[in-house]
Structure formats: structure tokens, C-alpha cells
Amino acid sequence: MVSTMKIAVVTGASSGMGRDFAHALCKDKKLSFDEIWLIARRGERLKELAAELPVAAKILPLDLTKNESLEEYQALLSAERAEVAVLVNAGGFGKFVRSDKLPLQDQLDMVELNVKALTAMCALSLPHMQAGAAIINLGSLSSFQPTPYMNVYAASKAYVLSYSRALNVELKARGIRVIAVCPGWVATEFFETAEKQDKSAVINKTPLWKSADVVHLALKDLHRGRDVSILGAGVRSQVRLVKLLPHSLVMKIWLKQQGHK
């Protein structure tokens, strides 16, 4: 592959961890790229972010749930003869509501963005990656357990974890690393999107972690060669317990934490 430019790509870059990843990638001395491509639907937010970054930035206001947006990304990679040094899939959203009260389109949109778009971005980027490249996929603590009242979201994040870990093994021969970032509650705009549509769905979201801290550990774990990054001793302990306890009990504990009987 003849390339003219090395790039970093960040989806969900308009806010939250996507935005913090964009800043952190530019400061990481172990990563090398000439330009960063910022992808999200909100173009004005991307322009603001681009002005803050110390490297050249390409603004791509794309909706990755649309096939035409994925096709545009694929065409740009070929036209620019770009080498993808690092891909961060930080786009995604969730809803806190009982599944039978959640509109079908909301459920399908979660799957489209959290699963389909993430998978497509990896598949489209891989032909443009060389040894030393990296993929960072945003999972969740809920990747490890079935989560009532966040049912579709948690299931989509379980996919992200499984997909990322297996992809990391598959790409080992090519020298490409893949890591799933699985934080607990993070202080971002996520909770504004995950609005309660069901009054019985109580959100107990404490403690909240800082997005920048999650991103900092994610890059540190990436360079350590880990395939999963989890911030916080308490969160890591919960993950270990979830592996040992019956999921029926795990769900009962979750419901009690959220104020359900």
C-alpha cells in the first residue's frame, strides 16, 4: 500500500470521550500521525475541537448509521491514500427504559451505531493499516453482564467487548493491536441522551469517573499490550465478581442498586 499521509480517526468526536481521545492522541508521544480525522454528526462541534488541536484536522460531519456515510469514509481513505495509524470508535448511545416501552427505532438505532457502525469502521480501516497501528473500541462495564432497563445498550456493548478481544487475536500476526475500553459511569453527555422514558427506571450513576481519566488509562493500557482497559479498582472487582456469580443474581443486585424491588 502506497500512502502519502498517516492519520488518526476518531468517531463520536464532538463530545465526551471522543473529544478527550482526540486531545489525548495528539499528546501521546508513542503515536505518530500527520492528520486527525474527526467524525460525528455535529459539524460545528467538530470545528470547535479542530481549532483546539495542535495537528491538522479533517472535519467529517457524518452519520455512521447511514450507508452513504460509510461509503464516503471508504472513498476518502482511498482518495487520500491514507494510512490509519489509530482508529478510535467512541460513537454510541444508550437509553434507560424498559424494552417494551422503548420505541423500536431507538432500539435499532442503538444497534446500528454501537454495533454495525463500529464493525464497519474497523473493516473499512483495516486495509489501510500497517504493523504498529491500533484500534480502540469503546465498550462499557455493562459489556460484562446482562443489564435490565439498559437491555439493548448492554447487549450491544457485550458485542463490542467480544468482537474487540477476538479481533485483537486475529490481527496479532499483522502487528495491529485492538483494545476495548470498558468504564463504569462516566461524566459525559451520555446521560442526556439516555433520558428516562420510564419513571420506574431509576438511574443510580454514582460514582462518576472523569472522561479524561478513562482515556488516559486506555492509552496507557494500549501501550502495555492489554486488550481491555477498566478504570477503578471497584469496577475491576465488579467485573471479576460478575464472572463468578450467576447472572440471575447479578441482575438482582443491579436492580437493587437502581432502586428496583
N, C-alpha and C positions, 0 to 999 in steps of 0.2 A: 504494500500500500504506500503510494507516494503522498506525503502530506506536506502542507505548507504552514500549518498552524496547530498548536496544541491548545485544547480548550478544556475548561471545566463547565459542567452543565448542572444547573440546579432547578428542579421543579418546585412549585409551591413557594417561589422566592419572594412573593410580595409581602409576606408576614411570617411571624413565628420562627420556627426552627429553620425553615428555608432561608429566610433573611439572615439569620445568625450563621448558618452554614456558609452563605456567600461571603460574609465578612471573615469568617474563620479560615476558609480555604485560601483567601488572599494573603493571610498572615502566616500560613503554615509553610515553613522553610523546607519541609520534606516533600512538598508537592510543587510541581513545576508546570506552568501553562502560560500561554500568551494572552488569552482572552477568556472571559467567563460569559456563558450564555444564561440569561435569566428568564425563566419560563413561569408564567402564571396568567390568569385571566385579566388581572387589573394592571393595565399598562402604565397608568400614572404612578402607581406604587413602585413599579419596576424602574421607572425613570428616576424617581427619588433615590432608590437604592443604588442605581448605576452611578449617580453623582457622588455617592459616598465612598465608592470603592477605589482602590489605588491602581487597578488594572483596567484595561479596555473591556467594555461590557457590551454585549449584544442583547437588545430587549426583544423578547418574543412573547407578545400577549396572546397566548394560545390556550384553548380549552382542550385539554388532553382526553376528554371523554368523546371528542369528535374525531372521526377517522381522518378528516381533512387536515386537522392539526398535526396528527402523527405523520401524515404524508408530507406535510410542509417541513417538519423537523428532519425527516429522512432525506428530502431533497436538498435541504440546506447543508447537511453533513457532506453530501456528495459534491455539491457545488463549491463549497469552501475547501474541499479535500482535507477536512479537519480530522485530527487525531484526538479522541476523547481521553484525556488523562484521568478525569474523575467525573463520575455521574452521581448526583445526589437526588434521590427520589423522595422529596419531602412533601409533595402534594397529597392531600387526602382530607376527608372529613368524616364526622360521625354524628349520630342522633341518639339522644337519650329518650327512649319511648318504647312502650310495649309493642311488639312487632305487629299485632293485629290492629294497632292504632296508627301505624306508620304508613303513609301513602306508598304504594308500590313503586312509584317513580323515584322516591327518595331512597328506597332500598336498592333499586337498580343503579342509581347514580353512585351510591357508595361502592358498589361492586365495580362499576365502570372505572372510577377514579382510583380507588385503593388497590384494585387487583389488575384489571385489564390495562389501564394506562401505565402502571408501574412495570408490568411484564413487557409491554410494547416498548417502553423507553429502554429497557435493558436489551431487548432483542435488536432494536434498531441501532443501538450504540455499539454493541459488541463487535460488529465488523470493522469498526473504526478505532478499536482499542488494541494496544500492544502490551507487551510484558511491562509490569510496573503500574498498570492502570488499576483503578479501584471503583467499585460500585458501593454506595451507601444507601440502604433502603430503610425508610422509617417504619418501624413496627410499633409495638406498644406492649405494656405489661399484660394487656388483655390477649396478646398473642398466645399466651401460655395456658389459657383457661376459657371455658365457655362462660359468657357473661350476660345474664338476663338483663333486659332493658337496654343493653348495648349489643344485642344479638348479632346483627348483620355486621356491624363495625368490628366486633371482636373476631368473628369468623373470617372477615377479610384480612385482619392483621395476623391471624394464625397462618393464613396462606403466605403472607409476606415473610414470616419467620421461616417456615418450611422451605419455601422457594429459595430464599437467600442462602440458607445454610447448604442446601443441596447444590445450588449454583456455584457456591464457593469451592466445593469439592470438584465439580466438573471443570472449572476454569483453572484449577491448580497447575495443570500442565502448560497452560498459556502464560502463567505468571500474573494472572489477574485476580485481585482479591475482592471478596464480597463480604459485607458486614451488615447485619440487621441491628438497628438501634431501637431498643425496647424500653422506653422510660415509663415511669408511673405518671401521675398527673403533672402536667407542665403548664406554667402560667403563660398562655398564648391566647389568640383569638379563637382557638378551638371551641371553647365553651360558649362563645357567642353563636357559633354555627350549630353546636349541639344543644340547641334550646329545648327546654322541656315542653313537649306537647301532651304529656300525660301527667296529671297532677300527682299521681301515685308514685311517679319516678323521682325519688329524691336523689340529688347529686351530692354525695359527701366527697369533696375533692381535695381534702387536706391530707398530708401536706403537699403543697405545690413546689415543684422544682423549677429553677430558673432555666430557661431555654438555652442560654449561653453555656451553662454548666453541662447540660446534656450534650451539646455539640462539642465542647472541649474534650470530654471523656470519649466521645465517639471517635474523634480523630486520633486520640491517644491510643485507644484500643485497636483502631485500624492499623496503626504503625507497629503495634505489638503482635499483629498477626491473628487477632481474635476474630471470630465470626459472629459474635453477639456482644453488644455493649449495653450494660444495665447500670444506671446511676443509682447509688444509695444502698447501704448495707441492708436496710429494711426491705427494700424492693427485691434485692437478690435473695434474701431469706424467704420472702413470699414465693418467689419462683421455685426455689428448692422444695418448699412445702407442697406446692401445687403438683409437683411431680410425684410426690409420695402419697398424698391424700386422695380418696375417691372424689371424682368431680362432683358427685351429688352433694358431698359435704362442703366442697369448695364453694359451690353455688349458694348453699345455705348461709355460709359465712359472709359471702359477698352481699347477699340480700339483707342480712342483719346489719352490716356496715352501712348500707344505704337506707336504713330505716324501715325495711320491709319486715313483715312478720313471717 
